[in-house]
Amino acid sequence: MQRTLVDRAQLGDVEAFDALARQVGDRCMAIAFRILRDFDLADDAVQAALVTAWRQLRDLRDTERFEPWLHRILTRECYAEA
């Protein structure tokens, strides 16, 4: 299911990316909060990570690795927020 959404999102399907963001949003928020220990900063980092992921999604070669790829982006955004 997730791979299909990633494939569609890579072709520019905004609804597919929205569905992906909803699937991984809670996990991303948990990761960001563990790093930053501040809800508002974590929320900002997750939003920035999702925007970056949308912009760079076409560069993702292995669609099976979407979530780990997104988590690396999120980690970098958390460090930028900190």
CYANA upper distance limits for C-alpha pairs under 8 A (distance plus 0.5 A):
  1 MET  CA      5 LEU  CA      6.96
  2 GLN  CA      6 VAL  CA      6.68
  2 GLN  CA     20 LEU  CA      7.54
  3 ARG  CA      7 ASP  CA      6.62
  3 ARG  CA     63 THR  CA      6.34
  3 ARG  CA     64 GLU  CA      6.49
  4 THR  CA      8 ARG  CA      6.69
  5 LEU  CA      9 ALA  CA      6.47
  5 LEU  CA     16 ALA  CA      5.61
  5 LEU  CA     17 PHE  CA      7.33
  5 LEU  CA     19 ALA  CA      7.97
  5 LEU  CA     20 LEU  CA      7.16
  6 VAL  CA     10 GLN  CA      6.54
  6 VAL  CA     16 ALA  CA      7.63
  6 VAL  CA     17 PHE  CA      7.55
  6 VAL  CA     20 LEU  CA      7.91
  6 VAL  CA     63 THR  CA      6.72
  6 VAL  CA     66 PHE  CA      7.86
  7 ASP  CA     11 LEU  CA      7.16
  7 ASP  CA     63 THR  CA      7.51
  8 ARG  CA     12 GLY  CA      7.28
  8 ARG  CA     13 ASP  CA      6.05
  8 ARG  CA     16 ALA  CA      6.61
  8 ARG  CA     17 PHE  CA      8.43
  9 ALA  CA     13 ASP  CA      5.05
  9 ALA  CA     14 VAL  CA      6.78
  9 ALA  CA     15 GLU  CA      8.21
  9 ALA  CA     16 ALA  CA      5.76
  9 ALA  CA     17 PHE  CA      5.63
  9 ALA  CA     57 LEU  CA      8.18
 10 GLN  CA     57 LEU  CA      6.31
 10 GLN  CA     58 ARG  CA      5.75
 11 LEU  CA     58 ARG  CA      8.32
 13 ASP  CA     17 PHE  CA      7.09
 14 VAL  CA     18 ASP  CA      6.63
 15 GLU  CA     19 ALA  CA      6.73
 16 ALA  CA     20 LEU  CA      6.80
 17 PHE  CA     21 ALA  CA      6.60
 17 PHE  CA     54 TRP  CA      7.99
 18 ASP  CA     22 ARG  CA      6.72
 19 ALA  CA     23 GLN  CA      6.76
 20 LEU  CA     24 VAL  CA      6.83
 21 ALA  CA     25 GLY  CA      5.89
 21 ALA  CA     50 LEU  CA      7.76
 22 ARG  CA     26 ASP  CA      8.20
 24 VAL  CA     28 CYS  CA      6.60
 24 VAL  CA     67 GLU  CA      8.01
 25 GLY  CA     29 MET  CA      6.59
 25 GLY  CA     46 VAL  CA      8.27
 26 ASP  CA     30 ALA  CA      6.69
 27 ARG  CA     31 ILE  CA      6.76
 28 CYS  CA     32 ALA  CA      6.59
 28 CYS  CA     46 VAL  CA      6.92
 28 CYS  CA     71 HIS  CA      7.51
 28 CYS  CA     74 LEU  CA      7.83
 29 MET  CA     33 PHE  CA      6.47
 29 MET  CA     42 ALA  CA      6.88
 29 MET  CA     43 ASP  CA      7.17
 29 MET  CA     46 VAL  CA      6.82
 30 ALA  CA     34 ARG  CA      6.67
 31 ILE  CA     35 ILE  CA      6.88
 32 ALA  CA     36 LEU  CA      6.50
 32 ALA  CA     37 ARG  CA      8.33
 32 ALA  CA     42 ALA  CA      5.35
 32 ALA  CA     43 ASP  CA      8.15
 32 ALA  CA     45 ALA  CA      7.38
 32 ALA  CA     46 VAL  CA      7.42
 32 ALA  CA     74 LEU  CA      7.70
 32 ALA  CA     75 THR  CA      7.75
 32 ALA  CA     78 CYS  CA      6.81
 33 PHE  CA     37 ARG  CA      5.43
 33 PHE  CA     38 ASP  CA      6.52
 33 PHE  CA     39 PHE  CA      6.63
 33 PHE  CA     41 LEU  CA      8.46
 33 PHE  CA     42 ALA  CA      5.64
 35 ILE  CA     78 CYS  CA      7.42
 36 LEU  CA     41 LEU  CA      7.25
 36 LEU  CA     42 ALA  CA      6.68
 36 LEU  CA     78 CYS  CA      7.19
 36 LEU  CA     82 ALA  CA      7.21
 37 ARG  CA     42 ALA  CA      8.05
 38 ASP  CA     42 ALA  CA      6.52
 39 PHE  CA     43 ASP  CA      6.56
 40 ASP  CA     44 ASP  CA      6.75
 41 LEU  CA     45 ALA  CA      6.65
 41 LEU  CA     78 CYS  CA      8.40
 41 LEU  CA     81 GLU  CA      7.00
 41 LEU  CA     82 ALA  CA      8.43
 42 ALA  CA     46 VAL  CA      6.67
 42 ALA  CA     78 CYS  CA      7.55
 43 ASP  CA     47 GLN  CA      6.73
 44 ASP  CA     48 ALA  CA      6.62
 44 ASP  CA     81 GLU  CA      8.35
 45 ALA  CA     49 ALA  CA      6.51
 45 ALA  CA     74 LEU  CA      7.09
 45 ALA  CA     77 GLU  CA      5.77
 45 ALA  CA     78 CYS  CA      5.89
 45 ALA  CA     81 GLU  CA      7.03
 46 VAL  CA     50 LEU  CA      6.67
 46 VAL  CA     74 LEU  CA      6.80
 46 VAL  CA     77 GLU  CA      8.15
 47 GLN  CA     51 VAL  CA      6.78
 48 ALA  CA     52 THR  CA      6.65
 48 ALA  CA     74 LEU  CA      8.38
 48 ALA  CA     77 GLU  CA      7.23
 49 ALA  CA     53 ALA  CA      6.48
 49 ALA  CA     70 LEU  CA      7.72
 49 ALA  CA     73 ILE  CA      6.25
 49 ALA  CA     74 LEU  CA      5.48
 49 ALA  CA     77 GLU  CA      6.66
 50 LEU  CA     54 TRP  CA      6.60
 50 LEU  CA     70 LEU  CA      8.26
 51 VAL  CA     55 ARG  CA      6.81
 52 THR  CA     56 GLN  CA      6.58
 52 THR  CA     73 ILE  CA      8.04
 53 ALA  CA     57 LEU  CA      5.95
 53 ALA  CA     70 LEU  CA      7.03
 53 ALA  CA     73 ILE  CA      7.81
 56 GLN  CA     60 LEU  CA      7.76
 60 LEU  CA     66 PHE  CA      7.98
 60 LEU  CA     69 TRP  CA      8.48
 62 ASP  CA     66 PHE  CA      7.80
 65 ARG  CA     69 TRP  CA      6.57
 66 PHE  CA     70 LEU  CA      6.58
 67 GLU  CA     71 HIS  CA      6.62
 68 PRO  CA     72 ARG  CA      6.83
 69 TRP  CA     73 ILE  CA      7.04
 70 LEU  CA     74 LEU  CA      6.60
 71 HIS  CA     75 THR  CA      6.56
 72 ARG  CA     76 ARG  CA      6.89
 73 ILE  CA     77 GLU  CA      6.80
 74 LEU  CA     78 CYS  CA      6.62
 75 THR  CA     79 TYR  CA      6.86
 76 ARG  CA     80 ALA  CA      6.77
 77 GLU  CA     81 GLU  CA      6.66
 78 CYS  CA     82 ALA  CA      6.64
